[in-house]
Amino acid sequence: MVANRSATLWDEIWALLTAGRSGEAAAAALGALNESEDDPELRYLLGIALLDCGEVVAAEAELRRAVEGTEEWAEGHSALGWALFRAGKFAECGEQLVAALEADPELADAHQLRGLLAERAGDDSLAVVAFAQARRLDPEVFPEPYEMSEEEFLQVAEEVVAGLDPEVLKVMENTSLFVQPIPPDDLLTLDAPPLDPQILGLFQGTSLVDQSVSDTGTLPNTIHLFQNNLERFATDRETLENEIRTTVLHEIGHHLGWDEDDLKERGLD
């Protein structure tokens, strides 16, 4: 849906997005909006860029404005659906998904989102069909994930922990590893705004720097690993094992009290 804007401007911003330069794409779209009348296509590009940057609340606002009053814009409704999904607004996400698929039944992004919603609803049959449709329509973006048994998956994670330095192993003595297919709602809503349902792992407990010798009666520290989410990042065993390793070390970093900048410096972002 590129109407009323030069194809050159759209192409320039889209090229930034596809190159992973989402911050620059957001700045370019915002600058263009400031210099012209409101434009749904630019709002859409800005929303996509903000979503890529992890600015889910701002992305949702821009995408709502972009699709306001439209019915046949499949990509716009799908993008808003993704923002709503990441914000934990699953019912509203479903409404946008219906609009997207009505406008374009062959939109791969919408089928992938449909699979994620079905997975969260416990409808495994629908999820399998929807994910297969997404792979058929866009195998490059949605390749076949590499799958392990839960036992294999946990074994890989435990081997990562077993290879830690003795000092870190001591910290991990009272910390358990817990594998789940996807994060349940009660974990997503631990923070405000809710966590992204596509998170790979989560440390739940008290970090080393926040612990006190007087702490009593607290729940044990737990590192949650979300197997389905991790498997979607990998098409072979080596890649999946690397993703598991990085995620386990990332969450151990949170246990040790490292913030996101610390983790990035160590290549664990």
RAMOPE-V794964 format. One record per backbone hydrogen bond with DSSP energy under -0.5 kcal/mol. NH is the residue of the N-H (numbers start at 1). CO is the residue of the C=O. Records with the same first field share a line. If there is no record, write none. Layout:
NH: CO + CO
This chain:
3: 1
5: 3
10: 6
11: 7
12: 8
13: 9
14: 10
15: 11
16: 12
17: 13
18: 14
19: 15
20: 17
21: 16
22: 20
25: 21
26: 22
27: 23
28: 24
29: 25
30: 26
31: 27
32: 28
33: 29
34: 30
35: 31
36: 33
43: 39
44: 40
45: 41
46: 42
47: 43
48: 44
49: 45
50: 46
51: 47
52: 48
53: 49
54: 51
55: 50
56: 54
59: 55
60: 56
61: 57
62: 58
63: 59
64: 60
65: 61
66: 62
67: 63
68: 64
70: 67
74: 72
77: 73
78: 74
79: 75
80: 76
81: 77
82: 78
83: 79
84: 80
85: 81
86: 82
87: 83
88: 85
89: 84
90: 88
93: 89
94: 90
95: 91
96: 92
97: 93
98: 94
99: 95
100: 96
101: 97
102: 98
103: 99
104: 100
107: 104
108: 106
111: 107
112: 108
113: 109
114: 110
115: 111
116: 112
117: 113
118: 114
119: 115
120: 116
121: 117
122: 118 + 119
123: 118
124: 122
127: 123
128: 124
129: 125
130: 126
131: 127
132: 128
133: 129
134: 130
135: 131
136: 132
137: 133
138: 134
142: 138
146: 231 + 234
153: 149
154: 150
155: 151
156: 152
157: 153
158: 154
159: 155
160: 156
161: 157
162: 158
163: 159
164: 161
168: 165
169: 165
170: 166
171: 167
172: 168
173: 170
174: 171
175: 172
176: 221
178: 223
180: 225
183: 197
187: 184
188: 184
189: 185
190: 187
191: 188
195: 188
199: 196
202: 224
204: 202 + 222
205: 203
207: 205
208: 255
210: 207
211: 207 + 208
215: 212
221: 174
222: 204
223: 176
224: 202 + 222
225: 178
226: 200
227: 180 + 225
228: 181
229: 181
230: 226
231: 227
232: 228
233: 230
234: 231
240: 236
241: 237
242: 238
243: 239
244: 240
245: 241
246: 242
247: 243
248: 244
249: 245
250: 246
251: 247
252: 248
253: 249
254: 250
255: 251
256: 252
257: 253 + 254
258: 253
263: 259
264: 260
265: 261
266: 262
267: 264
268: 263
